[in-house]
Amino acid sequence: MLGRNATVILADHPGALHVKLDGPLEQRVARAAAEAGIPLAEASRRQAREDRVRAEMSLRLYNWDPRSNDRFDLVVNTGLVGLDAAVELILDAYRVLSRRPS
């Protein structure tokens, strides 16, 4: 498993499954606030900064925008799908895609 920019770094790797976990901004902020034990306003500022910095890094280093979904095999809305279900979706997608001929 790789994190940021793996979709570009491993773009041509035949066994790679490119997954993006995303969700509604309000839910992402609320989850971050709860996990960090901080007020929603602070979590919102952190989220905006983090989203901006990650996109800028990807654009500068790899000339791609991770906010676009066009290079991902699977995008999971974690606002609707819980952690266990997200894991099952990812595993199912990997099983299906790993059976495709190269």
MMTF fields as JSON, N, C-alpha, C and O atoms, coordinates in Angstrom:
{
  "mmtfVersion": "1.0.0",
  "mmtfProducer": "UNKNOWN",
  "numBonds": 407,
  "numAtoms": 408,
  "numGroups": 102,
  "numChains": 1,
  "numModels": 1,
  "chainsPerModel": [1],
  "groupsPerChain": [102],
  "chainIdList": ["A"],
  "bondAtomList": [4, 2, 8, 6, 12, 10, 16, 14, 20, 18, 24, 22, 28, 26, 32, 30, 36, 34, 40, 38, 44, 42, 48, 46, 52, 50, 56, 54, 60, 58, 64, 62, 68, 66, 72, 70, 76, 74, 80, 78, 84, 82, 88, 86, 92, 90, 96, 94, 100, 98, 104, 102, 108, 106, 112, 110, 116, 114, 120, 118, 124, 122, 128, 126, 132, 130, 136, 134, 140, 138, 144, 142, 148, 146, 152, 150, 156, 154, 160, 158, 164, 162, 168, 166, 172, 170, 176, 174, 180, 178, 184, 182, 188, 186, 192, 190, 196, 194, 200, 198, 204, 202, 208, 206, 212, 210, 216, 214, 220, 218, 224, 222, 228, 226, 232, 230, 236, 234, 240, 238, 244, 242, 248, 246, 252, 250, 256, 254, 260, 258, 264, 262, 268, 266, 272, 270, 276, 274, 280, 278, 284, 282, 288, 286, 292, 290, 296, 294, 300, 298, 304, 302, 308, 306, 312, 310, 316, 314, 320, 318, 324, 322, 328, 326, 332, 330, 336, 334, 340, 338, 344, 342, 348, 346, 352, 350, 356, 354, 360, 358, 364, 362, 368, 366, 372, 370, 376, 374, 380, 378, 384, 382, 388, 386, 392, 390, 396, 394, 400, 398, 404, 402],
  "bondOrderList": [1, 1, 1, 1, 1, 1, 1, 1, 1, 1, 1, 1, 1, 1, 1, 1, 1, 1, 1, 1, 1, 1, 1, 1, 1, 1, 1, 1, 1, 1, 1, 1, 1, 1, 1, 1, 1, 1, 1, 1, 1, 1, 1, 1, 1, 1, 1, 1, 1, 1, 1, 1, 1, 1, 1, 1, 1, 1, 1, 1, 1, 1, 1, 1, 1, 1, 1, 1, 1, 1, 1, 1, 1, 1, 1, 1, 1, 1, 1, 1, 1, 1, 1, 1, 1, 1, 1, 1, 1, 1, 1, 1, 1, 1, 1, 1, 1, 1, 1, 1, 1],
  "groupList": [{"groupName": "MET", "atomNameList": ["N", "CA", "C", "O"], "elementList": ["N", "C", "C", "O"], "formalChargeList": [0, 0, 0, 0], "bondAtomList": [1, 0, 2, 1, 3, 2], "bondOrderList": [1, 1, 2], "singleLetterCode": "M", "chemCompType": "L-PEPTIDE LINKING"}, {"groupName": "LEU", "atomNameList": ["N", "CA", "C", "O"], "elementList": ["N", "C", "C", "O"], "formalChargeList": [0, 0, 0, 0], "bondAtomList": [1, 0, 2, 1, 3, 2], "bondOrderList": [1, 1, 2], "singleLetterCode": "L", "chemCompType": "L-PEPTIDE LINKING"}, {"groupName": "GLY", "atomNameList": ["N", "CA", "C", "O"], "elementList": ["N", "C", "C", "O"], "formalChargeList": [0, 0, 0, 0], "bondAtomList": [1, 0, 2, 1, 3, 2], "bondOrderList": [1, 1, 2], "singleLetterCode": "G", "chemCompType": "PEPTIDE LINKING"}, {"groupName": "ARG", "atomNameList": ["N", "CA", "C", "O"], "elementList": ["N", "C", "C", "O"], "formalChargeList": [0, 0, 0, 0], "bondAtomList": [1, 0, 2, 1, 3, 2], "bondOrderList": [1, 1, 2], "singleLetterCode": "R", "chemCompType": "L-PEPTIDE LINKING"}, {"groupName": "ASN", "atomNameList": ["N", "CA", "C", "O"], "elementList": ["N", "C", "C", "O"], "formalChargeList": [0, 0, 0, 0], "bondAtomList": [1, 0, 2, 1, 3, 2], "bondOrderList": [1, 1, 2], "singleLetterCode": "N", "chemCompType": "L-PEPTIDE LINKING"}, {"groupName": "ALA", "atomNameList": ["N", "CA", "C", "O"], "elementList": ["N", "C", "C", "O"], "formalChargeList": [0, 0, 0, 0], "bondAtomList": [1, 0, 2, 1, 3, 2], "bondOrderList": [1, 1, 2], "singleLetterCode": "A", "chemCompType": "L-PEPTIDE LINKING"}, {"groupName": "THR", "atomNameList": ["N", "CA", "C", "O"], "elementList": ["N", "C", "C", "O"], "formalChargeList": [0, 0, 0, 0], "bondAtomList": [1, 0, 2, 1, 3, 2], "bondOrderList": [1, 1, 2], "singleLetterCode": "T", "chemCompType": "L-PEPTIDE LINKING"}, {"groupName": "VAL", "atomNameList": ["N", "CA", "C", "O"], "elementList": ["N", "C", "C", "O"], "formalChargeList": [0, 0, 0, 0], "bondAtomList": [1, 0, 2, 1, 3, 2], "bondOrderList": [1, 1, 2], "singleLetterCode": "V", "chemCompType": "L-PEPTIDE LINKING"}, {"groupName": "ILE", "atomNameList": ["N", "CA", "C", "O"], "elementList": ["N", "C", "C", "O"], "formalChargeList": [0, 0, 0, 0], "bondAtomList": [1, 0, 2, 1, 3, 2], "bondOrderList": [1, 1, 2], "singleLetterCode": "I", "chemCompType": "L-PEPTIDE LINKING"}, {"groupName": "ASP", "atomNameList": ["N", "CA", "C", "O"], "elementList": ["N", "C", "C", "O"], "formalChargeList": [0, 0, 0, 0], "bondAtomList": [1, 0, 2, 1, 3, 2], "bondOrderList": [1, 1, 2], "singleLetterCode": "D", "chemCompType": "L-PEPTIDE LINKING"}, {"groupName": "HIS", "atomNameList": ["N", "CA", "C", "O"], "elementList": ["N", "C", "C", "O"], "formalChargeList": [0, 0, 0, 0], "bondAtomList": [1, 0, 2, 1, 3, 2], "bondOrderList": [1, 1, 2], "singleLetterCode": "H", "chemCompType": "L-PEPTIDE LINKING"}, {"groupName": "PRO", "atomNameList": ["N", "CA", "C", "O"], "elementList": ["N", "C", "C", "O"], "formalChargeList": [0, 0, 0, 0], "bondAtomList": [1, 0, 2, 1, 3, 2], "bondOrderList": [1, 1, 2], "singleLetterCode": "P", "chemCompType": "L-PEPTIDE LINKING"}, {"groupName": "LYS", "atomNameList": ["N", "CA", "C", "O"], "elementList": ["N", "C", "C", "O"], "formalChargeList": [0, 0, 0, 0], "bondAtomList": [1, 0, 2, 1, 3, 2], "bondOrderList": [1, 1, 2], "singleLetterCode": "K", "chemCompType": "L-PEPTIDE LINKING"}, {"groupName": "GLU", "atomNameList": ["N", "CA", "C", "O"], "elementList": ["N", "C", "C", "O"], "formalChargeList": [0, 0, 0, 0], "bondAtomList": [1, 0, 2, 1, 3, 2], "bondOrderList": [1, 1, 2], "singleLetterCode": "E", "chemCompType": "L-PEPTIDE LINKING"}, {"groupName": "GLN", "atomNameList": ["N", "CA", "C", "O"], "elementList": ["N", "C", "C", "O"], "formalChargeList": [0, 0, 0, 0], "bondAtomList": [1, 0, 2, 1, 3, 2], "bondOrderList": [1, 1, 2], "singleLetterCode": "Q", "chemCompType": "L-PEPTIDE LINKING"}, {"groupName": "SER", "atomNameList": ["N", "CA", "C", "O"], "elementList": ["N", "C", "C", "O"], "formalChargeList": [0, 0, 0, 0], "bondAtomList": [1, 0, 2, 1, 3, 2], "bondOrderList": [1, 1, 2], "singleLetterCode": "S", "chemCompType": "L-PEPTIDE LINKING"}, {"groupName": "TYR", "atomNameList": ["N", "CA", "C", "O"], "elementList": ["N", "C", "C", "O"], "formalChargeList": [0, 0, 0, 0], "bondAtomList": [1, 0, 2, 1, 3, 2], "bondOrderList": [1, 1, 2], "singleLetterCode": "Y", "chemCompType": "L-PEPTIDE LINKING"}, {"groupName": "TRP", "atomNameList": ["N", "CA", "C", "O"], "elementList": ["N", "C", "C", "O"], "formalChargeList": [0, 0, 0, 0], "bondAtomList": [1, 0, 2, 1, 3, 2], "bondOrderList": [1, 1, 2], "singleLetterCode": "W", "chemCompType": "L-PEPTIDE LINKING"}, {"groupName": "PHE", "atomNameList": ["N", "CA", "C", "O"], "elementList": ["N", "C", "C", "O"], "formalChargeList": [0, 0, 0, 0], "bondAtomList": [1, 0, 2, 1, 3, 2], "bondOrderList": [1, 1, 2], "singleLetterCode": "F", "chemCompType": "L-PEPTIDE LINKING"}],
  "groupTypeList": [0, 1, 2, 3, 4, 5, 6, 7, 8, 1, 5, 9, 10, 11, 2, 5, 1, 10, 7, 12, 1, 9, 2, 11, 1, 13, 14, 3, 7, 5, 3, 5, 5, 5, 13, 5, 2, 8, 11, 1, 5, 13, 5, 15, 3, 3, 14, 5, 3, 13, 9, 3, 7, 3, 5, 13, 0, 15, 1, 3, 1, 16, 4, 17, 9, 11, 3, 15, 4, 9, 3, 18, 9, 1, 7, 7, 4, 6, 2, 1, 7, 2, 1, 9, 5, 5, 7, 13, 1, 8, 1, 9, 5, 16, 3, 7, 1, 15, 3, 3, 11, 15],
  "groupIdList": [1, 2, 3, 4, 5, 6, 7, 8, 9, 10, 11, 12, 13, 14, 15, 16, 17, 18, 19, 20, 21, 22, 23, 24, 25, 26, 27, 28, 29, 30, 31, 32, 33, 34, 35, 36, 37, 38, 39, 40, 41, 42, 43, 44, 45, 46, 47, 48, 49, 50, 51, 52, 53, 54, 55, 56, 57, 58, 59, 60, 61, 62, 63, 64, 65, 66, 67, 68, 69, 70, 71, 72, 73, 74, 75, 76, 77, 78, 79, 80, 81, 82, 83, 84, 85, 86, 87, 88, 89, 90, 91, 92, 93, 94, 95, 96, 97, 98, 99, 100, 101, 102],
  "secStructList": [7, 7, 7, 6, 6, 2, 2, 2, 2, 6, 6, 6, 7, 6, 6, 7, 7, 7, 3, 3, 3, 3, 7, 7, 2, 2, 2, 2, 2, 2, 2, 2, 2, 2, 2, 2, 6, 7, 7, 2, 2, 2, 2, 2, 2, 2, 2, 2, 2, 2, 2, 2, 2, 2, 2, 2, 2, 2, 2, 2, 2, 2, 1, 7, 7, 6, 6, 1, 7, 6, 6, 7, 1, 3, 3, 3, 3, 6, 6, 6, 1, 7, 2, 2, 2, 2, 2, 2, 2, 2, 2, 2, 2, 2, 2, 2, 2, 2, 6, 1, 7, 7],
  "xCoordList": [0.838, 0.0, 0.877, 1.855, 0.517, 1.171, 0.113, -1.071, 0.54, -0.396, -0.387, -0.537, -0.21, -0.283, 0.551, 1.696, -0.046, 0.592, 0.927, 1.531, 0.559, 0.796, 0.059, 0.503, -1.052, -1.812, -0.979, -1.122, -0.118, 0.764, 2.029, 2.472, 2.602, 3.861, 3.702, 4.591, 2.593, 2.352, 1.342, 0.678, 1.227, 0.223, 0.326, -0.695, 1.529, 1.711, 1.947, 2.209, 1.857, 2.058, 0.804, -0.284, 0.947, -0.238, -1.026, -2.221, -0.42, -1.141, -1.694, -2.269, -1.528, -1.95, -3.441, -3.998, -4.07, -5.458, -5.422, -4.959, -5.902, -5.843, -7.172, -8.189, -7.151, -8.357, -8.272, -7.235, -9.37, -9.471, -10.581, -11.717, -10.24, -11.235, -11.607, -10.738, -12.882, -13.346, -14.691, -15.254, -15.188, -16.489, -16.866, -16.056, -18.091, -18.536, -17.641, -17.25, -17.335, -16.425, -16.878, -16.058, -18.146, -18.637, -18.364, -17.997, -18.54, -18.298, -16.806, -16.41, -15.987, -14.541, -14.057, -13.229, -14.575, -14.189, -14.659, -13.899, -15.885, -16.419, -15.622, -15.335, -15.268, -14.48, -13.101, -12.616, -12.469, -11.145, -11.197, -10.306, -12.234, -12.384, -12.542, -11.918, -13.378, -13.606, -12.336, -11.996, -11.64, -10.432, -9.302, -8.539, -9.196, -8.116, -8.525, -7.684, -9.813, -10.288, -10.155, -9.761, -10.487, -10.364, -11.71, -12.582, -11.879, -13.137, -13.317, -12.344, -14.575, -14.882, -14.206, -13.73, -14.158, -13.535, -12.066, -11.575, -11.362, -9.946, -9.787, -8.909, -10.633, -10.578, -10.871, -10.265, -11.786, -12.108, -10.913, -10.623, -10.22, -9.02, -7.945, -7.304, -7.743, -6.742, -7.088, -6.223, -8.37, -8.81, -8.58, -8.095, -8.924, -8.733, -7.247, -6.872, -6.416, -4.971, -4.429, -3.652, -4.828, -4.343, -4.761, -3.947, -6.014, -6.482, -5.692, -5.29, -5.473, -4.739, -3.29, -2.777, -2.627, -1.212, -1.021, -0.081, -1.888, -1.768, -1.935, -1.187, -2.915, -3.119, -1.931, -1.463, -1.435, -0.274, 0.948, 1.672, 1.179, 2.323, 2.217, 3.192, 1.055, 0.86, 1.025, 1.626, 0.484, 0.604, 2.055, 2.501, 2.784, 4.188, 5.099, 5.942, 4.921, 5.825, 5.462, 6.347, 4.172, 3.744, 2.831, 2.408, 2.536, 1.707, 0.342, -0.138, -0.274, -1.626, -2.38, -1.784, -3.681, -4.539, -5.276, -6.144, -4.945, -5.578, -7.053, -7.747, -7.534, -8.96, -9.808, -11.026, -9.177, -9.869, -9.899, -8.943, -10.975, -11.118, -10.73, -10.853, -10.263, -10.072, -8.979, -8.981, -8.06, -6.994, -7.222, -6.396, -8.328, -8.61, -9.478, -10.379, -9.195, -10.025, -11.312, -12.349, -11.229, -12.351, -12.312, -11.263, -13.463, -13.61, -14.678, -15.799, -14.332, -15.256, -15.673, -14.83, -16.978, -17.53, -17.643, -18.591, -16.671, -16.651, -17.693, -17.86, -18.394, -19.518, -20.736, -21.599, -20.805, -21.916, -21.526, -22.358, -20.274, -19.802, -18.888, -17.915, -19.186, -18.355, -17.031, -16.812, -16.16, -14.82, -14.834, -14.144, -15.607, -15.64, -16.156, -15.615, -17.191, -17.74, -16.743, -16.629, -16.021, -15.009, -13.923, -13.491, -13.486, -12.471, -12.99, -12.258, -14.227, -14.813, -14.912, -14.627, -15.314, -15.379, -14.013, -13.882, -13.003, -11.644, -11.154, -10.577, -11.381, -10.963, -11.698, -11.094, -13.002, -13.771, -13.255, -13.101, -12.989, -12.47, -11.122, -10.854, -10.285, -8.971, -9.13, -8.452, -10.013, -10.231, -10.716, -10.243, -11.647, -12.175, -11.082, -10.868, -10.401, -9.401, -8.163, -7.505, -7.85, -6.674, -6.915, -5.968, -8.164, -8.495, -8.496, -8.586, -8.394, -8.375, -7.078, -6.025, -7.153, -5.898, -5.074, -5.629, -3.777, -2.896, -2.833, -2.138],
  "yCoordList": [-1.182, 0.0, 1.236, 1.326, 2.163, 3.465, 4.535, 4.301, 5.684, 6.78, 7.768, 7.414, 9.006, 10.109, 9.865, 9.418, 10.165, 10.127, 8.731, 8.597, 7.705, 6.341, 6.081, 5.27, 6.756, 6.589, 6.977, 6.39, 7.958, 8.376, 7.526, 7.064, 7.325, 6.587, 5.158, 4.647, 4.529, 3.147, 3.048, 2.024, 4.11, 4.154, 2.97, 2.452, 2.542, 1.461, 0.098, -0.877, 0.021, -1.261, -2.112, -1.705, -3.286, -4.077, -4.58, -4.843, -4.72, -5.244, -4.179, -4.5, -2.922, -1.833, -1.565, -1.583, -1.321, -0.88, 0.525, 0.724, 1.484, 2.887, 3.279, 3.379, 3.499, 3.769, 5.152, 5.552, 5.866, 7.176, 7.098, 6.745, 7.428, 7.524, 8.992, 9.845, 9.283, 10.66, 10.699, 9.662, 11.882, 12.033, 13.492, 14.363, 13.762, 15.141, 15.911, 15.401, 17.138, 17.961, 18.065, 17.936, 18.291, 18.453, 17.203, 17.303, 16.052, 14.806, 14.585, 14.093, 14.945, 14.8, 15.704, 15.298, 16.924, 17.868, 17.366, 17.395, 16.913, 16.416, 15.209, 15.1, 14.311, 13.14, 13.559, 13.042, 14.496, 14.969, 15.651, 15.454, 16.453, 17.136, 16.127, 16.255, 15.125, 14.108, 13.308, 13.062, 12.903, 12.098, 12.878, 12.319, 14.17, 14.987, 15.667, 16.231, 15.614, 16.265, 17.783, 18.428, 18.348, 19.79, 20.361, 19.619, 21.679, 22.297, 22.173, 22.055, 22.201, 22.096, 23.193, 22.932, 24.408, 25.514, 25.229, 25.475, 24.714, 24.386, 23.232, 23.263, 22.224, 21.093, 21.552, 21.051, 22.492, 23.016, 23.743, 23.568, 24.552, 25.242, 24.239, 24.383, 23.223, 22.193, 21.452, 21.183, 21.123, 20.371, 21.172, 20.637, 22.442, 23.295, 23.388, 23.291, 23.575, 23.658, 22.335, 22.319, 21.246, 19.922, 19.595, 19.112, 19.852, 19.597, 20.442, 19.948, 21.715, 22.607, 22.165, 22.109, 21.851, 21.466, 20.156, 20.027, 19.198, 17.912, 18.099, 17.522, 18.904, 19.146, 19.888, 19.537, 20.913, 21.673, 20.778, 20.879, 19.902, 18.993, 18.078, 17.897, 17.519, 16.618, 17.343, 16.819, 18.554, 19.338, 19.697, 19.604, 20.098, 20.496, 19.31, 19.375, 18.234, 17.093, 16.165, 15.609, 15.996, 14.976, 15.511, 14.76, 16.795, 17.414, 16.733, 16.493, 16.425, 15.861, 16.364, 16.719, 16.388, 16.902, 15.734, 15.128, 15.411, 14.268, 14.501, 13.57, 15.723, 15.998, 15.485, 15.356, 15.196, 14.614, 13.097, 12.507, 12.486, 11.032, 10.195, 8.971, 10.82, 10.098, 9.037, 8.166, 9.072, 8.057, 6.965, 6.066, 7.048, 6.059, 4.94, 5.176, 3.723, 2.578, 2.548, 2.074, 3.061, 3.012, 4.25, 4.609, 4.905, 6.023, 5.623, 5.286, 5.66, 5.238, 6.46, 7.175, 6.692, 7.783, 7.318, 6.626, 7.704, 7.265, 7.981, 7.664, 8.942, 9.556, 8.648, 8.744, 7.774, 6.827, 5.408, 4.63, 5.079, 3.71, 3.678, 4.43, 2.829, 2.702, 2.012, 1.508, 1.996, 1.446, -0.017, -0.386, -0.842, -2.263, -2.478, -3.298, -1.749, -1.87, -1.353, -1.918, -0.283, 0.252, -0.793, -0.988, -1.456, -2.501, -3.61, -4.083, -4.032, -5.082, -4.647, -5.434, -3.399, -2.888, -2.913, -3.313, -2.483, -2.454, -3.865, -4.114, -4.778, -6.169, -6.78, -7.476, -6.523, -7.041, -6.463, -7.19, -5.161, -4.53, -5.126, -5.375, -5.353, -5.943, -7.344, -7.697, -8.132, -9.493, -9.462, -10.238, -8.577, -8.466, -7.996, -8.599, -6.927, -6.365, -7.252, -7.221, -8.027, -8.894, -10.076, -10.742, -10.335, -11.416, -10.958, -11.775, -9.63, -9.12, -9.517, -9.546, -9.821, -10.089, -8.797, -7.707, -8.933, -7.753, -7.165, -6.172],
  "zCoordList": [0.0, 0.0, 0.0, 0.741, -0.823, -0.86, -0.688, -0.93, -0.279, -0.058, -1.194, -2.363, -0.824, -1.781, -3.026, -2.958, -4.149, -5.466, -5.97, -7.034, -5.247, -5.726, -7.034, -7.847, -7.239, -8.469, -9.68, -10.753, -9.511, -10.604, -10.606, -11.657, -9.434, -9.317, -9.852, -10.533, -9.549, -9.973, -11.112, -11.272, -11.896, -12.968, -13.923, -14.375, -14.231, -15.203, -14.566, -15.271, -13.256, -12.572, -12.758, -12.353, -13.365, -13.703, -12.496, -12.629, -11.347, -10.189, -9.264, -8.224, -9.626, -8.742, -8.87, -9.968, -7.748, -7.683, -7.1, -5.977, -7.852, -7.431, -6.811, -7.498, -5.496, -4.719, -4.096, -3.567, -4.169, -3.514, -2.477, -2.792, -1.247, -0.183, -0.067, 0.11, -0.163, -0.138, 0.566, 0.916, 0.764, 1.386, 1.448, 1.132, 1.852, 1.98, 2.956, 4.006, 2.58, 3.382, 4.836, 5.745, 5.065, 6.439, 7.278, 8.449, 6.685, 7.404, 7.64, 8.696, 6.669, 6.841, 7.973, 8.788, 8.018, 9.069, 10.431, 11.399, 10.507, 11.783, 12.275, 13.467, 11.372, 11.75, 12.247, 13.254, 11.54, 11.944, 13.305, 14.13, 13.548, 14.841, 15.964, 17.017, 15.737, 16.77, 17.05, 18.207, 15.993, 16.17, 16.839, 17.627, 16.524, 17.092, 18.393, 19.093, 18.717, 19.928, 19.855, 20.827, 18.694, 18.488, 18.045, 17.594, 18.173, 17.723, 16.212, 15.466, 15.773, 14.347, 13.529, 12.423, 14.054, 13.305, 13.038, 11.936, 14.038, 13.846, 12.858, 11.995, 12.987, 12.054, 10.634, 9.687, 10.472, 9.151, 8.541, 7.358, 9.335, 8.837, 8.45, 7.409, 9.283, 8.978, 7.701, 6.868, 7.558, 6.377, 5.101, 4.103, 5.136, 3.958, 3.607, 2.439, 4.614, 4.381, 3.853, 2.898, 4.456, 4.047, 2.613, 1.826, 2.274, 0.911, -0.091, -1.145, 0.241, -0.657, -0.817, -1.934, 0.297, 0.257, -0.497, -1.282, -0.271, -0.983, -2.483, -3.272, -2.875, -4.309, -4.905, -5.988, -4.208, -4.708, -4.866, -5.856, -3.891, -3.946, -5.175, -5.904, -5.392, -6.525, -7.851, -8.788, -7.92, -9.149, -9.434, -10.577, -8.426, -8.62, -8.922, -9.816, -8.173, -8.317, -9.475, -10.125, -9.732, -10.696, -11.805, -12.683, -11.759, -12.787, -12.914, -14.022, -11.781, -11.788, -10.575, -9.558, -10.692, -9.629, -8.978, -9.606, -7.731, -7.069, -6.742, -6.334, -6.916, -6.687, -7.842, -7.712, -8.96, -10.106, -9.924, -9.42, -10.327, -10.12, -11.324, -11.28, -12.402, -13.652, -13.637, -14.507, -12.702, -12.679, -11.632, -11.475, -10.929, -9.888, -10.441, -11.245, -10.0, -10.374, -9.558, -10.024, -8.337, -7.404, -6.527, -5.992, -6.379, -5.454, -4.452, -4.834, -3.164, -2.117, -1.31, -0.768, -1.235, -0.448, 1.003, 1.375, 1.805, 3.204, 4.046, 5.224, 3.46, 4.149, 4.137, 5.01, 3.156, 3.04, 3.417, 3.883, 3.215, 3.418, 4.633, 4.699, 5.576, 6.764, 6.468, 5.366, 7.457, 7.288, 6.852, 5.901, 7.531, 7.174, 5.754, 5.012, 5.38, 4.024, 2.993, 1.905, 3.323, 2.402, 2.156, 1.02, 3.209, 3.067, 2.165, 1.296, 2.349, 1.513, 0.057, -0.846, -0.177, -1.55, -2.217, -3.373, -1.481, -2.03, -2.33, -3.389, -1.411, -1.641, -2.827, -3.643, -2.924, -4.057, -5.375, -6.356, -5.397, -6.616, -6.986, -8.161, -6.006, -6.294, -6.875, -7.839, -6.3, -6.81, -8.261, -9.091, -8.563, -9.924, -10.885, -11.937, -10.519, -11.425, -11.579, -12.618, -10.567, -10.677, -11.611, -12.029, -11.934, -12.875, -14.32, -15.237, -14.529, -15.903, -16.572, -15.935, -17.844, -18.576, -18.687, -18.827, -18.624, -18.688, -20.066, -20.282]
}
